[in-house]
Amino acid sequence: MREPRNIEECVYFARKQLFNDSNEAKGSIMAWVLKGEEDRIYLKYTCPFCNYRGELSLPNIWKRKRMEGKYREVVEFTCEACGRECMLVKEVPKRKRYSRSL
């Protein structure tokens, strides 16, 4: 798995924390989608449950979920060591509402 040298090589890049069941930030994730490879998302993560450090390449498919009253886009993946579900989450921008002029 090739890590990007700079952000200009990426269509998407993120570094985020991963939370366990007690809502403690115990893990981390770095995710990127390279230009020319928009169908794959690459993940380098530390599991918040077992502290396993792993790398994954997944199809770049974001699912829309409602979490905490807001819609968010999520990539779900399973830790290779403990088998627990982890999520990479990004907020969906709020749609602009246009008023109708009569």
Backbone hydrogen bonds in HBPLUS format (Angstrom, degrees):
<---DONOR---> <-ACCEPTOR-->    atom                        ^
c    i                          cat <-CA-CA->   ^        H-A-AA   ^      H-
h    n   atom  resd res      DA  || num        DHA   H-A  angle D-A-AA Bond
n    s   type  num  typ     dist DA aas  dist angle  dist       angle   num
A0009-GLU N   A0006-ASN O   3.27 MM   3  6.01 163.6  2.30 117.1 121.4     1
A0010-CYS N   A0007-ILE O   2.95 MM   3  5.38 164.1  1.98 117.4 122.5     2
A0035-LYS N   A0009-GLU O   2.98 MM  26  5.98 165.6  2.00 156.5 153.3     3
A0011-VAL N   A0033-VAL O   2.71 MM  22  5.49 162.5  1.74 159.5 165.9     4
A0033-VAL N   A0012-TYR O   2.86 MM  21  5.06 149.1  1.95 145.2 145.4     5
A0014-ALA N   A0031-ALA O   2.89 MM  17  5.26 149.6  1.98 154.1 155.4     6
A0031-ALA N   A0014-ALA O   2.86 MM  17  5.26 161.4  1.90 150.8 157.0     7
A0016-LYS N   A0029-ILE O   2.90 MM  13  5.35 159.6  1.94 151.1 158.0     8
A0029-ILE N   A0016-LYS O   2.83 MM  13  5.35 149.8  1.92 158.0 156.5     9
A0018-LEU N   A0027-GLY O   2.90 MM   9  4.64 169.9  1.91 108.8 110.5    10
A0027-GLY N   A0018-LEU O   3.14 MM   9  4.64 164.7  2.17 146.2 141.4    11
A0020-ASN N   A0024-GLU O   3.04 MM   4  5.61 153.8  2.11 145.6 150.6    12
A0023-ASN N   A0020-ASN O   3.00 MM   3  5.26 154.7  2.06 116.6 119.1    13
A0026-LYS N   A0024-GLU O   2.99 MM   2  5.77 113.0  2.46 113.8  97.1    14
A0028-SER N   A0046-THR O   3.26 MM  18  5.22 137.4  2.45 121.9 133.6    15
A0046-THR N   A0028-SER O   2.83 MM  18  5.22 153.8  1.89 154.7 154.8    16
A0030-MET N   A0044-LYS O   2.83 MM  14  5.20 148.8  1.93 146.0 156.5    17
A0044-LYS N   A0030-MET O   2.89 MM  14  5.20 151.5  1.97 151.7 160.2    18
A0032-TRP N   A0042-TYR O   3.02 MM  10  5.40 150.4  2.11 145.6 154.0    19
A0042-TYR N   A0032-TRP O   2.91 MM  10  5.40 176.8  1.92 163.8 163.3    20
A0037-GLU N   A0034-LEU O   3.05 MM   3  5.31 157.9  2.10 124.9 128.8    21
A0040-ARG N   A0037-GLU O   3.17 MM   3  5.93 172.5  2.17 127.5 128.6    22
A0060-ASN N   A0039-ASP O   2.95 MM  21  5.13 162.5  1.98 121.2 121.5    23
A0041-ILE N   A0058-LEU O   2.84 MM  17  5.38 163.5  1.87 155.1 160.1    24
A0058-LEU N   A0041-ILE O   2.92 MM  17  5.38 169.1  1.93 160.2 160.6    25
A0043-LEU N   A0056-LEU O   2.82 MM  13  5.06 170.5  1.83 150.0 151.9    26
A0056-LEU N   A0043-LEU O   2.82 MM  13  5.06 159.6  1.86 145.5 150.9    27
A0045-TYR N   A0054-GLY O   2.89 MM   9  5.45 158.9  1.94 151.8 158.7    28
A0054-GLY N   A0045-TYR O   2.90 MM   9  5.45 155.8  1.96 149.6 157.7    29
A0047-CYS N   A0052-TYR O   2.86 MM   5  5.24 161.5  1.89 149.5 152.5    30
A0051-ASN N   A0047-CYS O   2.98 MM   4  4.73 138.5  2.16 128.8 135.2    31
A0061-ILE N   A0059-PRO O   2.81 MM   2  5.62 130.3  2.06 111.1  95.4    32
A0063-LYS N   A0074-VAL O   2.83 MM  11  5.14 171.3  1.84 151.4 149.9    33
A0074-VAL N   A0063-LYS O   2.71 MM  11  5.14 156.8  1.77 148.0 156.2    34
A0065-LYS N   A0072-ARG O   2.80 MM   7  5.40 167.9  1.81 165.2 169.2    35
A0072-ARG N   A0065-LYS O   2.75 MM   7  5.40 163.3  1.77 164.4 170.3    36
A0067-MET N   A0070-LYS O   2.80 MM   3  5.45 159.2  1.84 169.0 162.6    37
A0070-LYS N   A0067-MET O   2.99 MM   3  5.45 167.4  2.01 119.7 123.6    38
A0092-VAL N   A0071-TYR O   3.40 MM  21  6.00 162.2  2.43 142.7 138.2    39
A0073-GLU N   A0090-LYS O   2.78 MM  17  5.33 160.4  1.82 168.8 170.6    40
A0090-LYS N   A0073-GLU O   2.90 MM  17  5.33 154.5  1.97 157.4 163.7    41
A0075-VAL N   A0088-LEU O   2.97 MM  13  5.19 155.6  2.03 146.2 154.0    42
A0088-LEU N   A0075-VAL O   2.93 MM  13  5.19 163.1  1.96 148.2 153.7    43
A0077-PHE N   A0086-CYS O   2.97 MM   9  5.46 164.8  1.99 152.7 155.3    44
A0086-CYS N   A0077-PHE O   2.82 MM   9  5.46 166.8  1.84 172.9 175.5    45
A0079-CYS N   A0084-ARG O   2.96 MM   5  5.53 167.4  1.97 157.4 159.2    46
A0083-GLY N   A0079-CYS O   3.08 MM   4  4.87 137.1  2.27 120.3 130.9    47
